[in-house]
C-alpha cells in the first residue's frame, strides 16, 4: 500500500470512528496502534489514538481531572497533545492511609 493510500485509509478510519461516537452519543473514542498518536476534536466527538510504544514511543495518560494527554517518551518527557476538556467527572481525592 502506497504511503498516500495508507494515510487516506487512516484518515477515513478516524472519520468513521468520530461519526460512530456522535451517532451513539459518546463523548469520543480511544483507539490504539494506528502508529500515529493523536488527540483531535471531530465535530464534538473526541478522537484519541495512543499511537504505539515500539516505533513511536507514545503513550496515553488520563489525569485525575479527566483530561487525556498523549506523551512521547524521550530522555525528557514530551507532551504531544492534551484534550481541552475532560471525558468524565474528576476522580475524588484519595483517602488518607489508615493509621
C-alpha positions in Angstrom: 0.0 0.0 0.0 1.4 3.4 -1.0 2.0 6.0 1.7 -0.7 8.2 0.3 -3.2 5.4 0.2 -2.3 4.4 3.8 -2.8 8.0 5.0 -6.2 8.1 3.3 -7.2 4.8 4.9 -6.1 6.1 8.4 -7.9 9.4 7.9 -11.0 7.6 6.8 -10.8 5.3 9.8 -10.5 8.3 12.1 -13.5 10.0 10.4 -15.7 6.8 10.8 -14.7 6.5 14.5 -15.8 10.1 15.2 -19.0 9.6 13.3 -19.8 6.4 15.2 -19.1 8.2 18.6 -21.5 11.0 17.7 -24.1 8.5 16.4 -24.1 6.6 19.6 -24.0 9.7 21.9 -20.4 9.1 23.1 -18.1 11.8 24.1 -15.4 10.2 22.0 -13.4 7.0 21.3 -10.0 5.8 22.3 -8.2 3.7 19.7 -4.7 2.2 19.7 -1.9 1.1 17.5 -2.6 3.1 14.3 1.0 4.2 14.8 0.3 7.9 14.7 -0.8 9.2 18.1 -3.5 12.0 18.0 -6.0 13.8 20.2 -8.5 15.6 18.0 -12.0 17.1 18.3 -14.1 15.9 15.4 -17.3 17.9 15.4 -17.9 17.4 19.1 -16.5 13.8 19.4 -13.0 13.4 20.8 -10.8 11.0 18.7 -7.9 9.7 20.7 -5.3 7.3 19.4 -2.4 6.3 21.7 -0.1 5.5 18.7 2.4 2.8 19.5 5.1 2.2 22.0 7.6 0.3 19.9 8.0 2.5 16.9 7.0 6.0 18.1 7.3 5.6 21.9 3.9 7.2 22.5 1.6 6.6 25.5 -1.7 7.9 26.7 -2.2 9.3 30.2 -5.5 10.1 31.9 -5.2 12.8 34.5 -7.4 12.7 37.7 -9.5 15.6 36.3 -10.3 13.5 33.2 -8.0 15.3 30.7 -6.2 12.9 28.4 -2.5 13.6 27.5 -0.5 12.0 24.7 3.2 11.6 25.6 6.2 10.9 23.5 8.9 9.2 25.6 12.4 10.5 25.1 15.2 11.2 27.6 12.9 14.0 28.7 9.1 13.7 28.6 7.5 15.5 25.7 3.7 16.2 25.5 2.3 15.8 22.0 -1.3 16.7 22.8 -3.7 17.3 25.6 -7.5 17.1 25.4 -9.1 20.5 26.1 -12.0 19.1 28.1 -12.2 16.0 30.4 -14.1 13.0 29.1 -15.7 12.4 32.6 -16.1 13.9 36.0 -12.8 14.2 38.0 -11.8 11.4 40.3 -12.3 12.0 44.1 -9.3 12.9 46.1 -7.6 9.8 47.6 -8.4 9.0 51.2 -5.6 9.1 53.7 -3.9 5.8 54.7 -5.4 4.2 57.8 -3.2 4.5 60.8 
